[in-house]
Amino acid sequence: MIAAALDGHETAVRTSAGIDGLTVLAVDDERPALDDLVHLLSADPHVGTVLSASNGADALRILTADPRRTGCAARVVDAVFLDIRMPGIDGLELARLCTALPSPPMVVFVTAHEDKAVAAFEVGAVDYLLKPLHSARLATTLDRIAAVRAASTTPPAEEVLPVELGGTTRLVPRSKVRWVEAQGDYVRLHTDGESHLVRMPLGELEERWRGAGFLRVHRSFLVARNRIRALRRNNPGHVVQVATGGEPPEVELPVSRRHLAAVRAELRGDWSGLT
């Protein structure tokens, strides 16, 4: 058993050595039920890695996290096995959020409630298993999931970040973010005419999005390179003009002396005559 800390929460990770099997996530707020589910999933030959979470919020963090921080292979979760009734984000809401992920995992409900099957399949569940769960029934489901994964040609997933808006959790794709502003222990994601506050240091986000087209221009700002319209002098320093996707159409962000040379080097291939 490997324990990996994820945003202050302990996430159980069980990996079968030498097996490139399914990566699955087990979610249940009752510890005995969660332990049983993890045990049954780990014993199946189709499964290579089992992640676990004791509530919907932690499960969403796992589904949207940088894979390097979960302690498992750098690929998306193939399937989520979850209970329906949980505090906070319940199983049905989590399943709906899964459909908005760039590479949605298959969803299987594992519950003691027979009356939620219709609602479960309406949100795209591939199976509905009743507790107590039996290994033979679970094996049938995993056979089907493994077959679907083997036939899949899904391209690499784009990272998304969960944000709260009016009491509802939304997923913001990285490609929608124009610039990011540091605000203490948080960052503010600026998208097309909107902004969202996320608890994460700017340095961590810079590391996660390294190589994804984002430039650190200042200790407080990370900017999508393809949204920069100009780099210019603004005595006594420099600024980048960034397209906002709203009103006003552009915003000017400061470029620190520390980052100026790197910003110029990155942008020089795009433009000539940078000032």
Secondary structure, DSSP 8 states (H G I E B T S, - for coil): -EEEEETTEEEEEEE-TT---EEEEEE-SSHHHHHHHHHHHHHSTTEEEEEEESSHHHHHHHHHS-GGGTTS-SS---EEEE-S--SSS-HHHHHHHHHTSSS--EEEEEES-GGGHHHHHHTT-SEEEESS--HHHHHHHHHHHHHHHHH--------EEEEEETTEEEEEEGGG--EEEEETTEEEEE-SS-EEEEES-HHHHHHHTTTTTEEEEETTEEEEGGGEEEEEEETTEEEEEEE-SSSSSEEEEEE-HHHHHHHHHHHHTT-SS--
